[in-house]
């Protein structure tokens, strides 16, 4: 929570709970799922200029493969769903956004 401003009464409140579950099939392969929810009606962390502000749920599922101990490859799919049309597909505002991403990480 934060005070709205010196000359303005009231408080802005936002929160973002996240739940993550991970299962390792073995030392080289694991899968995880995540749920996250952002409630920022006042636009403190993300200003949307929409009636509901930034109220968005996110879901993701990822597969991690580590062929050797210092390398990990990740494939992840994400879906975000908002109360308002805040995501753009081309120039069309939408309530949902889906993406697939990969990453390759090295540790030293």
Secondary structure, 3 states (H helix, E strand, C coil): CEEEECCEEEEECCECCEEEEEEECCCCEEEEEEEEEEEECCCCCCCCCCCCCEEEEEEEEEEEECCCCCEEEEEEEEEEEECCCCEEECCEEECEEEEEEEEEEECC
